[in-house]
Amino acid sequence: MIWPSGIRSGHQTDRLYLSGHRLTELPERIRELTELRDLEIFEQDLYQLPEGLFELSKLERLRIMTADLESLPAFIGKLKNLRELSISCGSSDRPAPGWRPKPKEEIGLDRIPPEIGELKQLEQLTIQYSSIQELPAELEKLKNLRSLDLGSSMVKQKPDFLSRMHKLESIHLSQQAF
């Protein structure tokens, strides 16, 4: 994979938006962007996240839009400064005529790892169009979480522990498709 042209060796940025590069994988070199605080990726053919991504210790905002993310790795717990995590499956950065997202039942993202509970700074968690059916109890450890949005997921009922999360102002759980 070719490293996107705007990123040169030794160059440090705190924001990066990747889209339209037809990426099928993020290079492990992403770990070199040690000052990155805001990363947005809109690449429909990106299905996995490399371990190097989770070494970006200053990352505060991570937004991923793809057709199908296979999983959210346990490494997510390493992003201790993350305030916003947003994942949207069923997305296309270059929809061809007749393109449709695969049925959400077939989307690979079917669980939130328990390590999500290690993200003590997380304020906003959004996962759109997934096959997630239940929420891990470790979400309750997110004392700063203000917004939880699992729109168009497969979560059938709101877990009781959400009512004990006092900073949580907004909860959106739906099974509706786009």
C-alpha positions as protocol buffer text, in pm:
chain_id: "A"
residue {
  index: 1
  type: MET
  ca { x: 0 y: 0 z: 0 }
}
residue {
  index: 2
  type: ILE
  ca { x: 124 y: 346 z: -82 }
}
residue {
  index: 3
  type: TRP
  ca { x: 141 y: 591 z: 208 }
}
residue {
  index: 4
  type: PRO
  ca { x: -94 y: 884 z: 125 }
}
residue {
  index: 5
  type: SER
  ca { x: 101 y: 1154 z: -56 }
}
residue {
  index: 6
  type: GLY
  ca { x: 41 y: 1435 z: 196 }
}
residue {
  index: 7
  type: ILE
  ca { x: 229 y: 1250 z: 470 }
}
residue {
  index: 8
  type: ARG
  ca { x: 606 y: 1267 z: 455 }
}
residue {
  index: 9
  type: SER
  ca { x: 853 y: 1088 z: 675 }
}
residue {
  index: 10
  type: GLY
  ca { x: 917 y: 1292 z: 988 }
}
residue {
  index: 11
  type: HIS
  ca { x: 612 y: 1514 z: 928 }
}
residue {
  index: 12
  type: GLN
  ca { x: 382 y: 1544 z: 1229 }
}
residue {
  index: 13
  type: THR
  ca { x: 22 y: 1653 z: 1216 }
}
residue {
  index: 14
  type: ASP
  ca { x: -251 y: 1653 z: 1477 }
}
residue {
  index: 15
  type: ARG
  ca { x: -537 y: 1596 z: 1228 }
}
residue {
  index: 16
  type: LEU
  ca { x: -570 y: 1354 z: 939 }
}
residue {
  index: 17
  type: TYR
  ca { x: -858 y: 1285 z: 703 }
}
residue {
  index: 18
  type: LEU
  ca { x: -819 y: 987 z: 470 }
}
residue {
  index: 19
  type: SER
  ca { x: -1067 y: 933 z: 189 }
}
residue {
  index: 20
  type: GLY
  ca { x: -1063 y: 840 z: -176 }
}
residue {
  index: 21
  type: HIS
  ca { x: -731 y: 652 z: -165 }
}
residue {
  index: 22
  type: ARG
  ca { x: -905 y: 315 z: -217 }
}
residue {
  index: 23
  type: LEU
  ca { x: -731 y: 181 z: 92 }
}
residue {
  index: 24
  type: THR
  ca { x: -784 y: -183 z: 176 }
}
residue {
  index: 25
  type: GLU
  ca { x: -563 y: -151 z: 484 }
}
residue {
  index: 26
  type: LEU
  ca { x: -408 y: 118 z: 696 }
}
residue {
  index: 27
  type: PRO
  ca { x: -31 y: 93 z: 693 }
}
residue {
  index: 28
  type: GLU
  ca { x: 139 y: 5 z: 1020 }
}
residue {
  index: 29
  type: ARG
  ca { x: 331 y: 329 z: 963 }
}
residue {
  index: 30
  type: ILE
  ca { x: 26 y: 509 z: 1101 }
}
residue {
  index: 31
  type: ARG
  ca { x: 195 y: 459 z: 1440 }
}
residue {
  index: 32
  type: GLU
  ca { x: 457 y: 716 z: 1333 }
}
residue {
  index: 33
  type: LEU
  ca { x: 198 y: 996 z: 1359 }
}
residue {
  index: 34
  type: THR
  ca { x: 254 y: 1031 z: 1732 }
}
residue {
  index: 35
  type: GLU
  ca { x: 98 y: 1379 z: 1757 }
}
residue {
  index: 36
  type: LEU
  ca { x: -229 y: 1275 z: 1591 }
}
residue {
  index: 37
  type: ARG
  ca { x: -534 y: 1383 z: 1792 }
}
residue {
  index: 38
  type: ASP
  ca { x: -807 y: 1365 z: 1527 }
}
residue {
  index: 39
  type: LEU
  ca { x: -831 y: 1085 z: 1269 }
}
residue {
  index: 40
  type: GLU
  ca { x: -1114 y: 1044 z: 1022 }
}
residue {
  index: 41
  type: ILE
  ca { x: -1113 y: 761 z: 769 }
}
residue {
  index: 42
  type: PHE
  ca { x: -1372 y: 724 z: 492 }
}
residue {
  index: 43
  type: GLU
  ca { x: -1264 y: 423 z: 287 }
}
residue {
  index: 44
  type: GLN
  ca { x: -1526 y: 167 z: 191 }
}
residue {
  index: 45
  type: ASP
  ca { x: -1279 y: -118 z: 136 }
}
residue {
  index: 46
  type: LEU
  ca { x: -1110 y: -92 z: 477 }
}
residue {
  index: 47
  type: TYR
  ca { x: -1217 y: -395 z: 680 }
}
residue {
  index: 48
  type: GLN
  ca { x: -953 y: -420 z: 954 }
}
residue {
  index: 49
  type: LEU
  ca { x: -767 y: -180 z: 1180 }
}
residue {
  index: 50
  type: PRO
  ca { x: -393 y: -234 z: 1234 }
}
residue {
  index: 51
  type: GLU
  ca { x: -244 y: -265 z: 1581 }
}
residue {
  index: 52
  type: GLY
  ca { x: -29 y: 41 z: 1509 }
}
residue {
  index: 53
  type: LEU
  ca { x: -340 y: 261 z: 1504 }
}
residue {
  index: 54
  type: PHE
  ca { x: -391 y: 188 z: 1873 }
}
residue {
  index: 55
  type: GLU
  ca { x: -45 y: 318 z: 1960 }
}
residue {
  index: 56
  type: LEU
  ca { x: -156 y: 675 z: 1886 }
}
residue {
  index: 57
  type: SER
  ca { x: -171 y: 768 z: 2252 }
}
residue {
  index: 58
  type: LYS
  ca { x: -276 y: 1131 z: 2193 }
}
residue {
  index: 59
  type: LEU
  ca { x: -576 y: 1039 z: 1976 }
}
residue {
  index: 60
  type: GLU
  ca { x: -892 y: 1211 z: 2102 }
}
residue {
  index: 61
  type: ARG
  ca { x: -1128 y: 1160 z: 1808 }
}
residue {
  index: 62
  type: LEU
  ca { x: -1152 y: 855 z: 1582 }
}
residue {
  index: 63
  type: ARG
  ca { x: -1413 y: 836 z: 1307 }
}
residue {
  index: 64
  type: ILE
  ca { x: -1428 y: 544 z: 1064 }
}
residue {
  index: 65
  type: MET
  ca { x: -1668 y: 508 z: 774 }
}
residue {
  index: 66
  type: THR
  ca { x: -1647 y: 187 z: 573 }
}
residue {
  index: 67
  type: ALA
  ca { x: -1868 y: -67 z: 401 }
}
residue {
  index: 68
  type: ASP
  ca { x: -1792 y: -334 z: 661 }
}
residue {
  index: 69
  type: LEU
  ca { x: -1556 y: -328 z: 957 }
}
residue {
  index: 70
  type: GLU
  ca { x: -1481 y: -687 z: 1060 }
}
residue {
  index: 71
  type: SER
  ca { x: -1427 y: -604 z: 1427 }
}
residue {
  index: 72
  type: LEU
  ca { x: -1332 y: -347 z: 1684 }
}
residue {
  index: 73
  type: PRO
  ca { x: -1008 y: -489 z: 1825 }
}
residue {
  index: 74
  type: ALA
  ca { x: -941 y: -523 z: 2198 }
}
residue {
  index: 75
  type: PHE
  ca { x: -651 y: -281 z: 2138 }
}
residue {
  index: 76
  type: ILE
  ca { x: -912 y: -2 z: 2148 }
}
residue {
  index: 77
  type: GLY
  ca { x: -853 y: 5 z: 2523 }
}
residue {
  index: 78
  type: LYS
  ca { x: -506 y: 153 z: 2463 }
}
residue {
  index: 79
  type: LEU
  ca { x: -647 y: 485 z: 2337 }
}
residue {
  index: 80
  type: LYS
  ca { x: -670 y: 638 z: 2686 }
}
residue {
  index: 81
  type: ASN
  ca { x: -728 y: 996 z: 2560 }
}
residue {
  index: 82
  type: LEU
  ca { x: -1010 y: 906 z: 2320 }
}
residue {
  index: 83
  type: ARG
  ca { x: -1314 y: 1131 z: 2371 }
}
residue {
  index: 84
  type: GLU
  ca { x: -1511 y: 1041 z: 2058 }
}
residue {
  index: 85
  type: LEU
  ca { x: -1536 y: 708 z: 1878 }
}
residue {
  index: 86
  type: SER
  ca { x: -1758 y: 690 z: 1574 }
}
residue {
  index: 87
  type: ILE
  ca { x: -1789 y: 392 z: 1338 }
}
residue {
  index: 88
  type: SER
  ca { x: -2030 y: 381 z: 1045 }
}
residue {
  index: 89
  type: CYS
  ca { x: -2056 y: 60 z: 848 }
}
residue {
  index: 90
  type: GLY
  ca { x: -2260 y: 36 z: 531 }
}
residue {
  index: 91
  type: SER
  ca { x: -2081 y: 347 z: 397 }
}
residue {
  index: 92
  type: SER
  ca { x: -1938 y: 405 z: 52 }
}
residue {
  index: 93
  type: ASP
  ca { x: -1698 y: 678 z: -49 }
}
residue {
  index: 94
  type: ARG
  ca { x: -1760 y: 604 z: -417 }
}
residue {
  index: 95
  type: PRO
  ca { x: -2099 y: 438 z: -463 }
}
residue {
  index: 96
  type: ALA
  ca { x: -2147 y: 288 z: -806 }
}
residue {
  index: 97
  type: PRO
  ca { x: -2494 y: 287 z: -962 }
}
residue {
  index: 98
  type: GLY
  ca { x: -2698 y: 25 z: -782 }
}
residue {
  index: 99
  type: TRP
  ca { x: -2455 y: 0 z: -487 }
}
residue {
  index: 100
  type: ARG
  ca { x: -2619 y: -112 z: -169 }
}
residue {
  index: 101
  type: PRO
  ca { x: -2470 y: -190 z: 171 }
}
residue {
  index: 102
  type: LYS
  ca { x: -2467 y: -555 z: 264 }
}
residue {
  index: 103
  type: PRO
  ca { x: -2746 y: -656 z: 504 }
}
residue {
  index: 104
  type: LYS
  ca { x: -2656 y: -552 z: 857 }
}
residue {
  index: 105
  type: GLU
  ca { x: -2689 y: -914 z: 969 }
}
residue {
  index: 106
  type: GLU
  ca { x: -2381 y: -983 z: 753 }
}
residue {
  index: 107
  type: ILE
  ca { x: -2173 y: -691 z: 884 }
}
residue {
  index: 108
  type: GLY
  ca { x: -1863 y: -823 z: 1061 }
}
residue {
  index: 109
  type: LEU
  ca { x: -1883 y: -575 z: 1349 }
}
residue {
  index: 110
  type: ASP
  ca { x: -2095 y: -785 z: 1584 }
}
residue {
  index: 111
  type: ARG
  ca { x: -1958 y: -693 z: 1927 }
}
residue {
  index: 112
  type: ILE
  ca { x: -1801 y: -418 z: 2131 }
}
residue {
  index: 113
  type: PRO
  ca { x: -1497 y: -554 z: 2313 }
}
residue {
  index: 114
  type: PRO
  ca { x: -1498 y: -531 z: 2694 }
}
residue {
  index: 115
  type: GLU
  ca { x: -1178 y: -324 z: 2670 }
}
residue {
  index: 116
  type: ILE
  ca { x: -1402 y: -31 z: 2573 }
}
residue {
  index: 117
  type: GLY
  ca { x: -1441 y: 17 z: 2949 }
}
residue {
  index: 118
  type: GLU
  ca { x: -1078 y: 132 z: 2967 }
}
residue {
  index: 119
  type: LEU
  ca { x: -1157 y: 452 z: 2771 }
}
residue {
  index: 120
  type: LYS
  ca { x: -1214 y: 668 z: 3078 }
}
residue {
  index: 121
  type: GLN
  ca { x: -1220 y: 995 z: 2876 }
}
residue {
  index: 122
  type: LEU
  ca { x: -1480 y: 872 z: 2623 }
}
residue {
  index: 123
  type: GLU
  ca { x: -1774 y: 1112 z: 2597 }
}
residue {
  index: 124
  type: GLN
  ca { x: -1936 y: 999 z: 2273 }
}
residue {
  index: 125
  type: LEU
  ca { x: -1971 y: 647 z: 2132 }
}
residue {
  index: 126
  type: THR
  ca { x: -2145 y: 605 z: 1798 }
}
residue {
  index: 127
  type: ILE
  ca { x: -2164 y: 280 z: 1604 }
}
residue {
  index: 128
  type: GLN
  ca { x: -2401 y: 290 z: 1308 }
}
residue {
  index: 129
  type: TYR
  ca { x: -2524 y: -2 z: 1097 }
}
residue {
  index: 130
  type: SER
  ca { x: -2376 y: -303 z: 1273 }
}
residue {
  index: 131
  type: SER
  ca { x: -2472 y: -655 z: 1371 }
}
residue {
  index: 132
  type: ILE
  ca { x: -2408 y: -580 z: 1741 }
}
residue {
  index: 133
  type: GLN
  ca { x: -2676 y: -752 z: 1949 }
}
residue {
  index: 134
  type: GLU
  ca { x: -2574 y: -670 z: 2305 }
}
residue {
  index: 135
  type: LEU
  ca { x: -2368 y: -419 z: 2494 }
}
residue {
  index: 136
  type: PRO
  ca { x: -2083 y: -522 z: 2724 }
}
residue {
  index: 137
  type: ALA
  ca { x: -2132 y: -445 z: 3092 }
}
residue {
  index: 138
  type: GLU
  ca { x: -1792 y: -270 z: 3083 }
}
residue {
  index: 139
  type: LEU
  ca { x: -1965 y: 28 z: 2922 }
}
residue {
  index: 140
  type: GLU
  ca { x: -2075 y: 120 z: 3272 }
}
residue {
  index: 141
  type: LYS
  ca { x: -1710 y: 204 z: 3355 }
}
residue {
  index: 142
  type: LEU
  ca { x: -1731 y: 497 z: 3111 }
}
residue {
  index: 143
  type: LYS
  ca { x: -1806 y: 763 z: 3372 }
}
residue {
  index: 144
  type: ASN
  ca { x: -1769 y: 1050 z: 3120 }
}
residue {
  index: 145
  type: LEU
  ca { x: -1992 y: 901 z: 2848 }
}
residue {
  index: 146
  type: ARG
  ca { x: -2260 y: 1155 z: 2754 }
}
residue {
  index: 147
  type: SER
  ca { x: -2387 y: 1011 z: 2425 }
}
residue {
  index: 148
  type: LEU
  ca { x: -2439 y: 651 z: 2315 }
}
residue {
  index: 149
  type: ASP
  ca { x: -2572 y: 597 z: 1963 }
}
residue {
  index: 150
  type: LEU
  ca { x: -2611 y: 248 z: 1820 }
}
residue {
  index: 151
  type: GLY
  ca { x: -2848 y: 333 z: 1539 }
}
residue {
  index: 152
  type: SER
  ca { x: -2942 y: 55 z: 1302 }
}
residue {
  index: 153
  type: SER
  ca { x: -2786 y: -213 z: 1519 }
}
residue {
  index: 154
  type: MET
  ca { x: -2940 y: -538 z: 1632 }
}
residue {
  index: 155
  type: VAL
  ca { x: -2959 y: -451 z: 2004 }
}
residue {
  index: 156
  type: LYS
  ca { x: -3303 y: -565 z: 2111 }
}
residue {
  index: 157
  type: GLN
  ca { x: -3327 y: -409 z: 2456 }
}
residue {
  index: 158
  type: LYS
  ca { x: -3166 y: -139 z: 2663 }
}
residue {
  index: 159
  type: PRO
  ca { x: -2941 y: -290 z: 2932 }
}
residue {
  index: 160
  type: ASP
  ca { x: -3024 y: -190 z: 3291 }
}
residue {
  index: 161
  type: PHE
  ca { x: -2675 y: -62 z: 3362 }
}
residue {
  index: 162
  type: LEU
  ca { x: -2731 y: 232 z: 3123 }
}
residue {
  index: 163
  type: SER
  ca { x: -2976 y: 385 z: 3372 }
}
residue {
  index: 164
  type: ARG
  ca { x: -2696 y: 394 z: 3631 }
}
residue {
  index: 165
  type: MET
  ca { x: -2470 y: 600 z: 3407 }
}
residue {
  index: 166
  type: HIS
  ca { x: -2542 y: 947 z: 3542 }
}
residue {
  index: 167
  type: LYS
  ca { x: -2359 y: 1155 z: 3280 }
}
residue {
  index: 168
  type: LEU
  ca { x: -2529 y: 972 z: 2994 }
}
residue {
  index: 169
  type: GLU
  ca { x: -2761 y: 1234 z: 2842 }
}
residue {
  index: 170
  type: SER
  ca { x: -2847 y: 1070 z: 2510 }
}
residue {
  index: 171
  type: ILE
  ca { x: -2912 y: 704 z: 2429 }
}
residue {
  index: 172
  type: HIS
  ca { x: -3015 y: 592 z: 2084 }
}
residue {
  index: 173
  type: LEU
  ca { x: -3060 y: 221 z: 2021 }
}
residue {
  index: 174
  type: SER
  ca { x: -3250 y: 121 z: 1710 }
}
residue {
  index: 175
  type: GLN
  ca { x: -3283 y: -172 z: 1478 }
}
residue {
  index: 176
  type: GLN
  ca { x: -3398 y: 36 z: 1185 }
}
residue {
  index: 177
  type: ALA
  ca { x: -3202 y: 30 z: 861 }
}
residue {
  index: 178
  type: PHE
  ca { x: -3095 y: 353 z: 692 }
}
